[in-house]
Every structure is written in C-alpha cells, then in structure tokens.
Amino acid sequence: MAQWLELEEPLRTREAPQWKAFLELGFRPLYLLGCLWAALSVALWVHAPQWIAGRMPGVFWHAHEMLWAFVATIAVGFLFTAGSNWTGRNPLQGRALGALCLLWLVARAGFLLPGPQAFAVAALCETAFFCWAALALGRAIQVARSRRNYGLPLLLAGLGAADALYLWSIWQGDYGALMQRFNAGLLCMAVIALLIARRVIPFFAMRAVSGLQIPMHAASGQWQLGAGVVAIACLLAGWWPGLAAGLAVAGLIALWQVLAWKPQAVRRVPLLWILYLGHAALGAGLLVAGAHAAGWVLRPAWPVHVIGAGGFALLIIGMCTRTSMGHLGLPLRTDRSMVAAYALVIAAAVLRLAALLPTALSLAALHASAAAWVWAFALYLWRFAPLLVRPRADRQA
C-alpha cells in the first residue's frame, strides 16, 4: 500500500525558530530560498513581467533564474548536506552559511532592479556565491581525502563559470553567445544531477523496500560522466556531431539505469517513484537535446524544458522532501500534501511542454503550468518551512 502520514498539517513543535538550527546544514536555508524563488520567479515571469526591470531582458532573466537561482541553488544545498555525510565535515554552517545566503539574496534583488550598477553588484555576488560554494565543498572533500568526490567541486565550479560567462555576455550585449553559455551551464547541472541520482536513488530504494537489491551502476556511471564531459567539451568547441553523440550516450545510460533499478518495486512508494520518474525524464531530455544537436529538433525550447521542467524539477521536489525528512528527524513517509506537490510538478511539466505546441491552447497551457508549478512549491514550503527553521524533531524534548 502507498505510504501515508496521518498528519495533514506541518508538525507542531515545542521549539521556537532558531538561527542556529536554520544555519546548521546547507539544505535548510538553500532549500527554503530555492523553492520560494521557484514559485515567485515563475509567477513574476508569467503574470507580472513588467516588474522584471533589470538589465537582463525577460526571457534571458527567466532562463537564468530557473537554472542558476533555483536548480543550482538546490544542488548546492544538497551537496553541502550530502558532503557532510560523505566526508564527516560540514562544508559551511553558521554565520558563513548565512553570508553565502546573503550573497544569493542580493543577487536576486540586483537582477530585478534597473541600472548597470545593480546588475554589476548582482553579478559579482552571484559569482562569489558559486566560487565560495565550490571552495567550501572542495575543502571538505580534500581534508577528508574523499577521492571519489574530487570531481564534484570542479563540476560546481564549472556551473558557476558558465553563469559568470552568461552574465558577462549580458553585460557586453553579446546575445549571440548566450545560448551556448546557458547550454554549458545546463549540461554541467545535468552531469551533477546524474551523478547524485545514480548514487542516492539505489541507496534510498534498498532502504525503503524490504529485500530489494538493485545495482549501484558504478561502471556505467563512469561512462555516463565521461559522455557528459565530452558533450560539454564538444559544445564549447562547436562540434555538433560529438555533442549529439555524448548527449545520446548519457541519456541512454540514464534510461537503462532506471530500468535496472526495478521500477515496478517502488510503484507504491511516492518518495521513490518521483525520483525514478525524474531520472528517466532527465535521460529523455538528454536524448531530445542530442536530437536537437543533430538537427532533428528545431526548437531549442524542447530540450531545455524536458531537462529542466521534467528532469530537474521532478528530482528536486523528490530530493527536497526525502532529504528534508531524513535530516529533520521525521518518518520517511509521504503525506497527501507531498504527493499532491509531486502530482502538481508532473502536471506543470506536461503542461509546459504542451504550451510549446503550435495550438490555440498554448497560452492557456502556459498559465495552467505556471499555476501548478507555484502551488507545488508552495505546498512544499507550507509543509517544511516551519521545520527548516527549528531543531530536528528527534532532538526536541
């Protein structure tokens, strides 16, 4: 049977909110900020674009905020938290973590305000955010001599470098280079997501389903990582056949991994099937991107939204709920609000892709997608925000 919690409201705790608890681990402030911005930025983009008065034109602002301010921010929060488990060292906490979040907040405000000064301050703060995050994670990994994780800070640094180049193109008015730099960031984020998912999904599944034994895919993961890095190199070199091949290999391996993880065994466990579905959607998105690089898919919006609205978003809503419960000391069982959030993110992805079709219903599908998206992340915040700012439930008297 599906796993449900009987509680339908956020758990009421005896403890008052505490800065110390809120800044204890990276997932607490960064999940909260990332998911809040996911809802607010899409609402702005669809319903109040006149408020986007910064130097980045609307569509470029939307693309930037979805990739670097939402997806990458959640990834940093996850890597800080998982890194503390993998290495035994917390990469960033307390006032340092608070300062990192302040950089993020200044960047969000600066990109909305008019004038070159606001944009310059925002760009510097965001570049500092990713540099600091990569250095903090790298230091924890290096001190612990965790060799299997040495590549993660480099990938995070690459994601930040692509962001800096994207912002530099905006500053220079070089809109011809924007798509390449955005795609480089998208592929860096895809490689990070594939690497994380391949590690944690089998671990989560075997812990949750009694008797389930599935492969960790260490060897195929190395091939997948290599294909992703080759794809990024070919993109930067402008060699489209190599890009298409690298994307196709990475995507096919992702789909094969999902099948090998015995998806039928987790169909009644929402915490798992949402992650399986997200990993499959990411693999499919890479295949669509490969088809686009080969000239078979003409509109670049298709691979971007299959990867982003499908793969990244489904993995994020699943990871945010699963890791929040695990690190907040809660039972690893979904309630109706969580499953509703999963369904809304799926609906938002499907509707967003439907809006790309040249039909009379495209605008209606876009608005419906935005509404489903906003409600999904609002549900996550309603359920978890009161807990993210308090000590773990199992530490309270």
PAMARNU-232721 format. One record per residue (C-alpha): residue number from 1; residue in three letters; chain; x negated, y, z negated. Coordinates in nm, 3 decimals. Layout:
% PAMARNU-232721
NODE  num  residuo  cadena        X        Y        Z
NODE  NUM      ALA       A        X        Y        Z
...
END
This chain:
% PAMARNU-232721
NODE  num  residuo  cadena        X        Y        Z
NODE    1      MET       A    0.000    0.000    0.000
NODE    2      ALA       A   -0.106    0.360    0.051
NODE    3      GLN       A   -0.282    0.508   -0.246
NODE    4      TRP       A   -0.087    0.795   -0.402
NODE    5      LEU       A   -0.126    1.002   -0.714
NODE    6      GLU       A    0.196    1.061   -0.900
NODE    7      LEU       A    0.092    1.417   -0.979
NODE    8      GLU       A    0.213    1.665   -0.717
NODE    9      GLU       A    0.058    1.977   -0.871
NODE   10      PRO       A   -0.302    2.072   -0.937
NODE   11      LEU       A   -0.419    1.914   -1.259
NODE   12      ARG       A   -0.375    2.143   -1.557
NODE   13      THR       A   -0.695    2.163   -1.754
NODE   14      ARG       A   -0.768    2.291   -2.102
NODE   15      GLU       A   -1.080    2.476   -1.998
NODE   16      ALA       A   -1.075    2.832   -1.866
NODE   17      PRO       A   -1.257    2.909   -1.540
NODE   18      GLN       A   -1.633    2.931   -1.591
NODE   19      TRP       A   -1.901    3.088   -1.372
NODE   20      LYS       A   -2.144    2.824   -1.494
NODE   21      ALA       A   -1.918    2.543   -1.373
NODE   22      PHE       A   -1.835    2.724   -1.047
NODE   23      LEU       A   -2.203    2.767   -0.959
NODE   24      GLU       A   -2.310    2.422   -1.081
NODE   25      LEU       A   -2.321    2.249   -0.739
NODE   26      GLY       A   -2.312    2.381   -0.384
NODE   27      PHE       A   -1.980    2.226   -0.289
NODE   28      ARG       A   -1.786    2.431   -0.545
NODE   29      PRO       A   -1.828    2.787   -0.410
NODE   30      LEU       A   -1.905    2.690   -0.049
NODE   31      TYR       A   -1.606    2.458   -0.004
NODE   32      LEU       A   -1.381    2.724   -0.155
NODE   33      LEU       A   -1.522    3.006    0.060
NODE   34      GLY       A   -1.541    2.796    0.377
NODE   35      CYS       A   -1.184    2.664    0.355
NODE   36      LEU       A   -1.045    3.004    0.258
NODE   37      TRP       A   -1.217    3.161    0.557
NODE   38      ALA       A   -1.097    2.880    0.785
NODE   39      ALA       A   -0.738    2.981    0.707
NODE   40      LEU       A   -0.788    3.360    0.701
NODE   41      SER       A   -1.003    3.387    1.015
NODE   42      VAL       A   -0.763    3.185    1.231
NODE   43      ALA       A   -0.469    3.390    1.102
NODE   44      LEU       A   -0.661    3.708    1.193
NODE   45      TRP       A   -0.763    3.578    1.534
NODE   46      VAL       A   -0.410    3.475    1.635
NODE   47      HIS       A   -0.188    3.727    1.456
NODE   48      ALA       A   -0.397    4.039    1.382
NODE   49      PRO       A   -0.683    4.062    1.636
NODE   50      GLN       A   -0.676    4.443    1.604
NODE   51      TRP       A   -0.841    4.403    1.263
NODE   52      ILE       A   -1.149    4.248    1.426
NODE   53      ALA       A   -1.321    4.582    1.481
NODE   54      GLY       A   -1.686    4.472    1.471
NODE   55      ARG       A   -1.948    4.462    1.743
NODE   56      MET       A   -1.856    4.106    1.845
NODE   57      PRO       A   -1.565    4.102    2.094
NODE   58      GLY       A   -1.270    3.895    1.977
NODE   59      VAL       A   -1.335    3.557    2.140
NODE   60      PHE       A   -1.704    3.569    2.052
NODE   61      TRP       A   -1.618    3.656    1.691
NODE   62      HIS       A   -1.373    3.365    1.673
NODE   63      ALA       A   -1.626    3.117    1.815
NODE   64      HIS       A   -1.897    3.243    1.581
NODE   65      GLU       A   -1.684    3.236    1.267
NODE   66      MET       A   -1.545    2.890    1.333
NODE   67      LEU       A   -1.887    2.733    1.389
NODE   68      TRP       A   -2.121    2.916    1.153
NODE   69      ALA       A   -1.892    3.073    0.890
NODE   70      PHE       A   -1.662    2.771    0.849
NODE   71      VAL       A   -1.809    2.442    0.973
NODE   72      ALA       A   -2.174    2.516    0.893
NODE   73      THR       A   -2.085    2.664    0.553
NODE   74      ILE       A   -1.903    2.345    0.453
NODE   75      ALA       A   -2.201    2.146    0.581
NODE   76      VAL       A   -2.440    2.346    0.361
NODE   77      GLY       A   -2.216    2.285    0.060
NODE   78      PHE       A   -2.208    1.913    0.133
NODE   79      LEU       A   -2.583    1.887    0.193
NODE   80      PHE       A   -2.663    2.071   -0.131
NODE   81      THR       A   -2.435    1.836   -0.324
NODE   82      ALA       A   -2.538    1.515   -0.149
NODE   83      GLY       A   -2.900    1.627   -0.162
NODE   84      SER       A   -2.884    1.640   -0.540
NODE   85      ASN       A   -2.778    1.273   -0.536
NODE   86      TRP       A   -3.029    1.165   -0.271
NODE   87      THR       A   -3.327    1.337   -0.435
NODE   88      GLY       A   -3.234    1.377   -0.802
NODE   89      ARG       A   -3.289    1.755   -0.766
NODE   90      ASN       A   -3.022    2.021   -0.730
NODE   91      PRO       A   -3.133    2.240   -0.435
NODE   92      LEU       A   -2.961    2.555   -0.561
NODE   93      GLN       A   -2.745    2.644   -0.860
NODE   94      GLY       A   -2.650    2.926   -1.094
NODE   95      ARG       A   -2.744    3.282   -1.001
NODE   96      ALA       A   -2.941    3.170   -0.695
NODE   97      LEU       A   -2.635    2.991   -0.557
NODE   98      GLY       A   -2.425    3.296   -0.640
NODE   99      ALA       A   -2.671    3.519   -0.450
NODE  100      LEU       A   -2.650    3.287   -0.149
NODE  101      CYS       A   -2.271    3.318   -0.154
NODE  102      LEU       A   -2.301    3.697   -0.178
NODE  103      LEU       A   -2.505    3.697    0.143
NODE  104      TRP       A   -2.226    3.499    0.305
NODE  105      LEU       A   -1.959    3.742    0.186
NODE  106      VAL       A   -2.150    4.048    0.308
NODE  107      ALA       A   -2.189    3.882    0.648
NODE  108      ARG       A   -1.815    3.817    0.676
NODE  109      ALA       A   -1.729    4.178    0.594
NODE  110      GLY       A   -2.001    4.322    0.818
NODE  111      PHE       A   -1.886    4.133    1.126
NODE  112      LEU       A   -1.536    4.278    1.086
NODE  113      LEU       A   -1.642    4.642    1.037
NODE  114      PRO       A   -1.714    4.879    1.326
NODE  115      GLY       A   -2.056    5.024    1.396
NODE  116      PRO       A   -2.401    4.884    1.470
NODE  117      GLN       A   -2.519    4.928    1.109
NODE  118      ALA       A   -2.252    4.694    0.973
NODE  119      PHE       A   -2.338    4.434    1.237
NODE  120      ALA       A   -2.711    4.457    1.165
NODE  121      VAL       A   -2.660    4.412    0.790
NODE  122      ALA       A   -2.425    4.118    0.851
NODE  123      ALA       A   -2.667    3.952    1.094
NODE  124      LEU       A   -2.960    3.988    0.852
NODE  125      CYS       A   -2.755    3.850    0.563
NODE  126      GLU       A   -2.634    3.553    0.763
NODE  127      THR       A   -2.982    3.473    0.892
NODE  128      ALA       A   -3.109    3.492    0.534
NODE  129      PHE       A   -2.825    3.260    0.426
NODE  130      PHE       A   -2.934    2.980    0.663
NODE  131      CYS       A   -3.306    3.033    0.604
NODE  132      TRP       A   -3.259    3.015    0.228
NODE  133      ALA       A   -3.032    2.712    0.254
NODE  134      ALA       A   -3.280    2.522    0.474
NODE  135      LEU       A   -3.573    2.612    0.248
NODE  136      ALA       A   -3.390    2.514   -0.071
NODE  137      LEU       A   -3.281    2.181    0.074
NODE  138      GLY       A   -3.628    2.120    0.220
NODE  139      ARG       A   -3.798    2.193   -0.111
NODE  140      ALA       A   -3.577    1.946   -0.299
NODE  141      ILE       A   -3.640    1.678   -0.036
NODE  142      GLN       A   -4.014    1.743   -0.021
NODE  143      VAL       A   -4.062    1.739   -0.400
NODE  144      ALA       A   -3.871    1.412   -0.420
NODE  145      ARG       A   -4.067    1.278   -0.118
NODE  146      SER       A   -3.739    1.158    0.031
NODE  147      ARG       A   -3.879    1.073    0.374
NODE  148      ARG       A   -3.551    0.952    0.522
NODE  149      ASN       A   -3.411    1.305    0.469
NODE  150      TYR       A   -3.701    1.508    0.609
NODE  151      GLY       A   -3.509    1.584    0.929
NODE  152      LEU       A   -3.207    1.743    0.756
NODE  153      PRO       A   -3.368    2.079    0.667
NODE  154      LEU       A   -3.506    2.101    1.023
NODE  155      LEU       A   -3.160    2.044    1.171
NODE  156      LEU       A   -3.015    2.303    0.933
NODE  157      ALA       A   -3.291    2.545    1.031
NODE  158      GLY       A   -3.211    2.477    1.398
NODE  159      LEU       A   -2.847    2.556    1.332
NODE  160      GLY       A   -2.950    2.884    1.172
NODE  161      ALA       A   -3.190    2.964    1.455
NODE  162      ALA       A   -2.914    2.914    1.713
NODE  163      ASP       A   -2.697    3.151    1.506
NODE  164      ALA       A   -2.973    3.414    1.498
NODE  165      LEU       A   -3.018    3.388    1.875
NODE  166      TYR       A   -2.641    3.414    1.927
NODE  167      LEU       A   -2.630    3.731    1.715
NODE  168      TRP       A   -2.934    3.872    1.895
NODE  169      SER       A   -2.754    3.822    2.227
NODE  170      ILE       A   -2.458    4.018    2.091
NODE  171      TRP       A   -2.690    4.296    1.975
NODE  172      GLN       A   -2.860    4.310    2.317
NODE  173      GLY       A   -2.532    4.282    2.506
NODE  174      ASP       A   -2.665    3.970    2.679
NODE  175      TYR       A   -2.336    3.785    2.708
NODE  176      GLY       A   -2.477    3.555    2.975
NODE  177      ALA       A   -2.690    3.376    2.713
NODE  178      LEU       A   -2.415    3.347    2.454
NODE  179      MET       A   -2.264    3.020    2.572
NODE  180      GLN       A   -2.598    2.840    2.579
NODE  181      ARG       A   -2.681    2.955    2.227
NODE  182      PHE       A   -2.336    2.871    2.097
NODE  183      ASN       A   -2.360    2.524    2.251
NODE  184      ALA       A   -2.704    2.474    2.094
NODE  185      GLY       A   -2.554    2.551    1.753
NODE  186      LEU       A   -2.256    2.325    1.826
NODE  187      LEU       A   -2.486    2.034    1.915
NODE  188      CYS       A   -2.708    2.090    1.609
NODE  189      MET       A   -2.396    2.079    1.394
NODE  190      ALA       A   -2.273    1.766    1.576
NODE  191      VAL       A   -2.603    1.587    1.510
NODE  192      ILE       A   -2.585    1.682    1.141
NODE  193      ALA       A   -2.223    1.562    1.121
NODE  194      LEU       A   -2.303    1.231    1.291
NODE  195      LEU       A   -2.598    1.173    1.059
NODE  196      ILE       A   -2.395    1.245    0.745
NODE  197      ALA       A   -2.091    1.048    0.859
NODE  198      ARG       A   -2.296    0.741    0.951
NODE  199      ARG       A   -2.439    0.735    0.600
NODE  200      VAL       A   -2.138    0.811    0.386
NODE  201      ILE       A   -1.839    0.657    0.567
NODE  202      PRO       A   -1.954    0.292    0.529
NODE  203      PHE       A   -2.052    0.363    0.167
NODE  204      PHE       A   -1.713    0.517    0.088
NODE  205      ALA       A   -1.528    0.236    0.268
NODE  206      MET       A   -1.706   -0.052    0.094
NODE  207      ARG       A   -1.649    0.111   -0.245
NODE  208      ALA       A   -1.279    0.168   -0.180
NODE  209      VAL       A   -1.175   -0.159   -0.012
NODE  210      SER       A   -1.244   -0.472   -0.212
NODE  211      GLY       A   -1.451   -0.730   -0.024
NODE  212      LEU       A   -1.509   -0.507    0.279
NODE  213      GLN       A   -1.856   -0.548    0.431
NODE  214      ILE       A   -1.950   -0.322    0.721
NODE  215      PRO       A   -2.286   -0.229    0.879
NODE  216      MET       A   -2.468    0.095    0.798
NODE  217      HIS       A   -2.593    0.122    1.159
NODE  218      ALA       A   -2.943    0.240    1.070
NODE  219      ALA       A   -3.089    0.136    1.408
NODE  220      SER       A   -2.805    0.275    1.621
NODE  221      GLY       A   -2.816    0.589    1.411
NODE  222      GLN       A   -3.178    0.646    1.512
NODE  223      TRP       A   -3.084    0.608    1.878
NODE  224      GLN       A   -2.791    0.844    1.824
NODE  225      LEU       A   -3.012    1.101    1.654
NODE  226      GLY       A   -3.264    1.073    1.937
NODE  227      ALA       A   -2.992    1.116    2.200
NODE  228      GLY       A   -2.861    1.424    2.022
NODE  229      VAL       A   -3.205    1.583    2.001
NODE  230      VAL       A   -3.268    1.505    2.369
NODE  231      ALA       A   -2.934    1.665    2.456
NODE  232      ILE       A   -3.028    1.984    2.267
NODE  233      ALA       A   -3.370    1.996    2.439
NODE  234      CYS       A   -3.210    1.946    2.782
NODE  235      LEU       A   -2.955    2.218    2.709
NODE  236      LEU       A   -3.230    2.465    2.621
NODE  237      ALA       A   -3.429    2.359    2.930
NODE  238      GLY       A   -3.124    2.387    3.155
NODE  239      TRP       A   -3.147    2.025    3.273
NODE  240      TRP       A   -2.782    1.925    3.305
NODE  241      PRO       A   -2.823    1.554    3.401
NODE  242      GLY       A   -3.032    1.494    3.088
NODE  243      LEU       A   -2.781    1.688    2.878
NODE  244      ALA       A   -2.491    1.483    3.014
NODE  245      ALA       A   -2.674    1.155    2.950
NODE  246      GLY       A   -2.776    1.248    2.595
NODE  247      LEU       A   -2.423    1.353    2.506
NODE  248      ALA       A   -2.273    1.038    2.658
NODE  249      VAL       A   -2.510    0.809    2.465
NODE  250      ALA       A   -2.445    0.988    2.133
NODE  251      GLY       A   -2.068    0.984    2.189
NODE  252      LEU       A   -2.052    0.616    2.291
NODE  253      ILE       A   -2.257    0.513    1.987
NODE  254      ALA       A   -2.019    0.707    1.761
NODE  255      LEU       A   -1.715    0.526    1.905
NODE  256      TRP       A   -1.891    0.189    1.877
NODE  257      GLN       A   -1.975    0.264    1.514
NODE  258      VAL       A   -1.612    0.333    1.430
NODE  259      LEU       A   -1.503    0.001    1.585
NODE  260      ALA       A   -1.777   -0.186    1.395
NODE  261      TRP       A   -1.659   -0.031    1.067
NODE  262      LYS       A   -1.336   -0.238    1.086
NODE  263      PRO       A   -1.083    0.047    1.106
NODE  264      GLN       A   -0.790   -0.191    1.053
NODE  265      ALA       A   -0.915   -0.250    0.696
NODE  266      VAL       A   -0.872    0.117    0.599
NODE  267      ARG       A   -0.546    0.200    0.773
NODE  268      ARG       A   -0.363    0.225    0.438
NODE  269      VAL       A   -0.629    0.438    0.267
NODE  270      PRO       A   -0.591    0.803    0.372
NODE  271      LEU       A   -0.926    0.907    0.222
NODE  272      LEU       A   -1.092    0.669    0.469
NODE  273      TRP       A   -0.882    0.672    0.784
NODE  274      ILE       A   -0.914    1.052    0.811
NODE  275      LEU       A   -1.294    1.013    0.817
NODE  276      TYR       A   -1.277    0.729    1.071
NODE  277      LEU       A   -1.049    0.940    1.290
NODE  278      GLY       A   -1.278    1.242    1.260
NODE  279      HIS       A   -1.585    1.039    1.356
NODE  280      ALA       A   -1.401    0.895    1.656
NODE  281      ALA       A   -1.282    1.243    1.762
NODE  282      LEU       A   -1.639    1.373    1.738
NODE  283      GLY       A   -1.760    1.087    1.958
NODE  284      ALA       A   -1.483    1.157    2.209
NODE  285      GLY       A   -1.573    1.526    2.204
NODE  286      LEU       A   -1.934    1.449    2.289
NODE  287      LEU       A   -1.816    1.239    2.583
NODE  288      VAL       A   -1.599    1.528    2.704
NODE  289      ALA       A   -1.899    1.760    2.665
NODE  290      GLY       A   -2.109    1.518    2.867
NODE  291      ALA       A   -1.843    1.514    3.138
NODE  292      HIS       A   -1.847    1.894    3.139
NODE  293      ALA       A   -2.227    1.899    3.172
NODE  294      ALA       A   -2.194    1.658    3.466
NODE  295      GLY       A   -1.942    1.892    3.632
NODE  296      TRP       A   -1.634    1.674    3.578
NODE  297      VAL       A   -1.458    1.901    3.325
NODE  298      LEU       A   -1.442    2.261    3.441
NODE  299      ARG       A   -1.323    2.449    3.132
NODE  300      PRO       A   -1.582    2.476    2.850
NODE  301      ALA       A   -1.296    2.520    2.602
NODE  302      TRP       A   -1.217    2.148    2.624
NODE  303      PRO       A   -1.539    2.003    2.477
NODE  304      VAL       A   -1.562    2.287    2.223
NODE  305      HIS       A   -1.214    2.222    2.085
NODE  306      VAL       A   -1.227    1.842    2.095
NODE  307      ILE       A   -1.553    1.855    1.898
NODE  308      GLY       A   -1.450    2.144    1.673
NODE  309      ALA       A   -1.076    2.128    1.613
NODE  310      GLY       A   -1.081    1.748    1.637
NODE  311      GLY       A   -1.409    1.604    1.512
NODE  312      PHE       A   -1.543    1.869    1.273
NODE  313      ALA       A   -1.208    1.970    1.124
NODE  314      LEU       A   -1.091    1.613    1.051
NODE  315      LEU       A   -1.426    1.522    0.896
NODE  316      ILE       A   -1.423    1.841    0.690
NODE  317      ILE       A   -1.075    1.802    0.543
NODE  318      GLY       A   -1.156    1.438    0.462
NODE  319      MET       A   -1.501    1.510    0.316
NODE  320      CYS       A   -1.380    1.812    0.119
NODE  321      THR       A   -1.108    1.613   -0.055
NODE  322      ARG       A   -1.319    1.299   -0.109
NODE  323      THR       A   -1.631    1.470   -0.239
NODE  324      SER       A   -1.435    1.721   -0.446
NODE  325      MET       A   -1.254    1.442   -0.627
NODE  326      GLY       A   -1.573    1.244   -0.675
NODE  327      HIS       A   -1.776    1.534   -0.814
NODE  328      LEU       A   -1.489    1.679   -1.019
NODE  329      GLY       A   -1.437    1.351   -1.205
NODE  330      LEU       A   -1.093    1.278   -1.055
NODE  331      PRO       A   -0.950    0.941   -0.948
NODE  332      LEU       A   -1.030    0.869   -0.583
NODE  333      ARG       A   -0.667    0.855   -0.472
NODE  334      THR       A   -0.474    1.088   -0.248
NODE  335      ASP       A   -0.153    1.264   -0.340
NODE  336      ARG       A    0.112    1.389   -0.099
NODE  337      SER       A   -0.043    1.735   -0.066
NODE  338      MET       A   -0.371    1.585    0.056
NODE  339      VAL       A   -0.205    1.355    0.308
NODE  340      ALA       A    0.006    1.649    0.425
NODE  341      ALA       A   -0.314    1.850    0.476
NODE  342      TYR       A   -0.459    1.563    0.684
NODE  343      ALA       A   -0.145    1.548    0.898
NODE  344      LEU       A   -0.148    1.925    0.948
NODE  345      VAL       A   -0.512    1.930    1.063
NODE  346      ILE       A   -0.437    1.649    1.309
NODE  347      ALA       A   -0.133    1.841    1.434
NODE  348      ALA       A   -0.339    2.160    1.463
NODE  349      ALA       A   -0.599    1.980    1.675
NODE  350      VAL       A   -0.342    1.820    1.905
NODE  351      LEU       A   -0.152    2.146    1.949
NODE  352      ARG       A   -0.473    2.342    2.012
NODE  353      LEU       A   -0.566    2.103    2.293
NODE  354      ALA       A   -0.211    2.123    2.428
NODE  355      ALA       A   -0.248    2.503    2.437
NODE  356      LEU       A   -0.535    2.460    2.685
NODE  357      LEU       A   -0.298    2.307    2.939
NODE  358      PRO       A   -0.162    2.549    3.201
NODE  359      THR       A    0.203    2.529    3.095
NODE  360      ALA       A    0.473    2.772    2.986
NODE  361      LEU       A    0.438    2.638    2.631
NODE  362      SER       A    0.070    2.722    2.592
NODE  363      LEU       A    0.126    3.031    2.375
NODE  364      ALA       A    0.382    2.853    2.158
NODE  365      ALA       A    0.141    2.561    2.111
NODE  366      LEU       A   -0.138    2.802    2.011
NODE  367      HIS       A    0.079    2.969    1.747
NODE  368      ALA       A    0.201    2.634    1.615
NODE  369      SER       A   -0.158    2.510    1.598
NODE  370      ALA       A   -0.264    2.818    1.402
NODE  371      ALA       A    0.026    2.775    1.158
NODE  372      ALA       A   -0.056    2.408    1.099
NODE  373      TRP       A   -0.425    2.493    1.050
NODE  374      VAL       A   -0.358    2.770    0.799
NODE  375      TRP       A   -0.115    2.556    0.599
NODE  376      ALA       A   -0.360    2.264    0.593
NODE  377      PHE       A   -0.641    2.460    0.433
NODE  378      ALA       A   -0.400    2.650    0.210
NODE  379      LEU       A   -0.289    2.312    0.074
NODE  380      TYR       A   -0.648    2.212    0.006
NODE  381      LEU       A   -0.708    2.537   -0.181
NODE  382      TRP       A   -0.382    2.505   -0.376
NODE  383      ARG       A   -0.481    2.157   -0.485
NODE  384      PHE       A   -0.852    2.208   -0.559
NODE  385      ALA       A   -0.930    2.578   -0.619
NODE  386      PRO       A   -0.816    2.562   -0.985
NODE  387      LEU       A   -1.053    2.268   -1.036
NODE  388      LEU       A   -1.354    2.401   -0.845
NODE  389      VAL       A   -1.391    2.688   -1.096
NODE  390      ARG       A   -1.370    2.463   -1.406
NODE  391      PRO       A   -1.589    2.190   -1.559
NODE  392      ARG       A   -1.544    1.831   -1.444
NODE  393      ALA       A   -1.223    1.672   -1.568
NODE  394      ASP       A   -1.413    1.389   -1.739
NODE  395      ARG       A   -1.626    1.638   -1.936
NODE  396      GLN       A   -1.332    1.815   -2.093
NODE  397      ALA       A   -1.227    1.718   -2.444
END
